[in-house]
């Protein structure tokens, strides 16, 4: 295959865990080597559900198991939740590549890099999960990330605003708290993995910020007010603080945008 958009679709729809990771690495390298073309022969289609392991049960967020980290089951539930986020993030990055045509080549390079790094994150967190006797797909998970991908599939600017800058950016706030809890349990290996994930996720959110701002400029829209408007239009419920201000500023948020998030 030498068509980037078809390759992205193949990665999204792949349900086999190892195969999705390997395809992501393979096509990311193929893009960097200049082996994939921007061929729009095949039209974009809606994807109601990205490829997931066949045994994964998707439930409402309130039904996702929450257990104390001091137990093996509790720690496994945490790692499974992180693995689910990273697995979804692979799909989300590839969907940005697949869905939004006629973007600059650098846009595709950015999101292919994100997909590649998310595949690495997933593999890093899956390894200790497997060492505990579990694997990804064996515990229930919610589908909020992909549901927002479907809701924002019609507009790349809306996607950039709401998926990387709202949903994925929640990891910037949550990860340091998880790291603190794990450090108290002397889970230093897991803390080190989460440090890598947090570092890279700042860059991923920054990519979303960069393209959101560029798209606003193309449409003669003021970014901060547009971000507020999109939050009010699309986001349901509350976003729980406190926010990781330092990480969010590194990822390109303005103080006014953080105020808009806090107002939710």
C-alpha atoms as one frame of an Amber mdcrd trajectory, in Angstrom:
protein
   0.000   0.000   0.000   1.358   3.435  -0.926  -1.642   5.625  -0.058  -1.425
   7.409   3.298  -5.187   7.765   3.739  -5.831   4.080   3.074  -3.000   3.181
   5.456  -4.515   5.378   8.167  -7.920   3.747   7.691  -6.338   0.300   7.924
  -4.696   1.224  11.232  -7.916   2.652  12.652 -10.037  -0.377  11.795  -7.522
  -3.002  12.904  -8.868  -4.886  15.944  -5.862  -7.072  16.747  -3.726  -5.386
  19.398  -0.260  -6.394  18.220  -1.196  -5.871  14.591  -2.446  -2.310  15.208
   0.799  -1.408  16.976   2.944  -2.979  14.257   0.957  -1.406  11.419   1.292
   1.977  13.110   5.060   1.641  13.376   5.336   0.351   9.804   3.264   3.104
   8.183   4.803   5.847  10.328   8.227   4.780   9.081   6.929   4.487   5.508
   5.696   8.102   5.678   9.036   9.314   7.010  10.770   7.425   4.174   8.554
   9.165   1.602   6.828   5.945   0.555   3.199   7.053   1.084   1.260   9.326
  -1.266  -1.605  11.720  -0.520  -4.005   9.947  -2.860  -7.655  10.927  -2.322
  -9.110   8.308  -4.680 -11.078   6.646  -1.885 -13.562   9.013  -0.198 -13.702
   9.697   3.521 -16.297   7.667   5.418 -17.690   8.030   8.902 -16.325   5.522
  11.430 -18.913   4.922  14.176 -16.494   2.683  16.057 -12.750   2.288  15.640
 -11.140  -1.118  15.804 -10.966  -2.514  19.342 -10.168  -5.958  20.770 -13.161
  -8.253  20.287 -13.396  -9.003  24.010 -13.380  -5.346  25.138 -16.653  -4.378
  26.822 -17.565  -0.705  26.377 -19.713   0.674  29.213 -20.861   3.998  30.623
 -18.074   5.763  32.572 -19.820   5.134  35.906 -19.554   1.378  35.311 -15.785
   1.338  34.729 -14.245  -0.543  37.694 -12.529   1.585  40.318 -10.492  -0.207
  42.940  -7.874   0.731  45.501  -4.346   0.793  44.093  -3.038  -1.213  47.046
  -4.600  -4.360  45.554  -3.401  -6.195  42.457  -6.857  -5.854  40.895  -6.885
  -2.139  41.631  -3.479  -1.558  40.087  -4.460  -3.648  37.062  -7.650  -1.601
  36.664  -5.578   1.592  36.632  -3.122   0.243  34.052  -5.990  -1.034  31.919
  -7.608   2.416  31.988  -4.335   4.056  30.895  -3.838   1.417  28.195  -7.355
   2.105  26.916  -6.614   5.824  26.645  -3.376   5.169  24.758  -5.005   2.613
  22.432  -7.764   5.109  21.645  -5.159   7.797  21.101  -3.594   5.686  18.333
  -6.980   5.596  16.608  -7.592   9.309  17.155  -4.254  10.326  15.673  -4.764
   8.157  12.611  -8.305   9.482  12.236  -6.969  13.046  12.067  -4.723  11.872
   9.223  -7.434   9.894   7.440 -10.359  12.277   7.781  -9.036  15.742   7.133
  -7.800  15.981   3.554  -6.135  18.942   1.839  -4.134  19.841   4.931  -0.426
  20.733   4.710   2.011  17.831   4.671   3.299  18.886   8.095  -0.166  18.300
   9.558   0.073  14.641   8.543   3.660  14.387   9.766   2.593  15.740  13.156
  -0.296  13.340  13.646   1.598  10.342  12.315   4.293  11.122  14.891   1.565
  11.236  17.549   0.164   7.871  16.425   3.656   6.360  16.555   4.315   7.696
  20.049   0.887   6.614  21.316   1.624   3.087  20.074   4.849   3.168  22.077
   2.997   4.419  25.170   0.440   1.662  24.816   3.140  -0.993  24.572   4.983
   0.454  27.572   1.911   0.327  29.813   0.694  -3.017  28.470   3.890  -4.793
  29.490   3.446  -4.379  33.288  -0.288  -5.060  32.878   0.553  -8.415  31.279
   3.150  -9.102  33.991   0.299  -8.860  36.502  -1.669 -11.522  34.651  -4.019
  -9.240  32.727  -4.170  -7.887  29.211  -5.851  -5.021  27.437  -9.474  -5.839
  26.614 -10.117  -7.950  29.712 -11.710  -5.167  31.782 -14.593  -2.815  30.905
 -13.804   0.655  29.534 -15.763   3.679  28.341 -15.903   5.097  24.833 -15.872
   8.848  25.488 -12.801   9.619  23.406 -14.089   7.976  20.246 -17.589   9.391
  20.746 -16.090  12.891  20.642 -14.111  11.918  17.533 -17.366  11.026  15.801
 -19.014  14.225  16.983 -16.176  16.353  15.593 -15.612  14.465  12.340 -17.037
  17.211  10.115 -14.612  20.017  11.024 -10.875  19.798  11.583 -10.851  23.011
  13.634 -13.463  21.649  16.019 -11.531  18.376  16.268  -8.300  20.184  17.121
 -10.083  22.232  19.773 -11.933  19.469  21.553 -10.016  16.209  21.273  -6.352
  17.117  21.916  -7.073  20.347  23.825  -9.887  19.086  26.057 -10.121  15.307
  26.296  -6.485  14.345  25.794  -5.307  17.328  27.829  -7.051  15.824  30.847
  -4.068  13.508  31.056  -1.843  16.487  31.778  -3.878  17.091  34.924  -4.485
  13.492  36.003  -1.109  11.875  35.379   0.925  13.734  38.072  -1.652  12.737
  40.718  -1.456   9.109  39.638   2.333   9.279  39.722   2.240  10.573  43.309
   0.020   7.684  44.405   2.221   5.131  42.678   5.364   6.646  44.171   3.914
   6.130  47.652   3.464   2.465  46.757   7.098   2.274  45.526   5.926   1.526
  41.987   8.942   3.322  40.535   8.851   1.469  37.191   5.273   2.618  36.571
   6.139   6.157  37.626   8.975   6.225  35.089   6.612   5.033  32.331   4.097
   7.738  33.191   6.860  10.369  33.138   7.564   9.487  29.515   3.865   9.529
  28.655   3.334  12.899  30.349   6.320  14.449  28.580   5.117  13.294  25.178
   1.481  14.214  25.828   2.467  17.846  26.400   3.830  17.771  22.858   0.694
  16.105  21.495  -1.596  18.716  23.025   0.751  21.412  21.698   0.278  19.990
  18.188  -3.475  20.315  18.635  -3.012  23.884  19.846  -0.785  24.771  16.897
  -3.273  23.569  14.287  -6.283  24.981  16.112  -4.647  28.413  16.118  -3.627
  28.144  12.451  -7.127  27.100  11.417  -8.637  29.968  13.393  -6.283  32.377
  11.604  -7.324  30.981   8.212 -10.979  31.604   9.089 -10.356  35.045  10.628
 -11.500  33.794  14.038 -10.130  34.874  17.397  -8.781  31.643  18.982  -9.575
  32.245  22.639 -13.185  33.265  22.037 -13.613  30.471  19.500 -12.346  27.955
  22.050 -14.872  29.247  24.590 -17.674  29.053  22.040 -16.804  25.489  21.083
 -16.642  24.404  24.715 -20.097  25.829  25.322 -21.466  24.258  22.155 -20.021
  20.759  22.400 -18.886  19.966  25.910 -21.436  18.465  28.276 -20.826  18.241
  31.984 -17.986  19.578  34.072 -14.238  19.410  33.679 -12.757  18.623  37.059
  -9.769  20.629  38.247  -7.279  21.440  39.492  -5.412  21.915  36.222  -1.725
  21.299  35.618  -1.098  24.933  34.761   2.595  24.503  33.956   2.003  21.622
  31.536  -0.986  23.300  29.900   0.951  26.519  29.330   3.751  24.479  27.734
   1.096  22.884  25.507   0.026  26.315  24.266  -2.956  27.214  26.430  -3.449
  30.857  27.316  -4.531  31.954  30.780  -7.864  33.063  29.318  -8.413  29.580
  27.886  -7.662  28.029  31.262 -10.253  30.375  32.780 -12.750  29.126  30.199
 -12.059  25.539  31.235 -12.401  26.388  34.912 -15.778  27.974  34.228 -17.031
  24.502  33.223
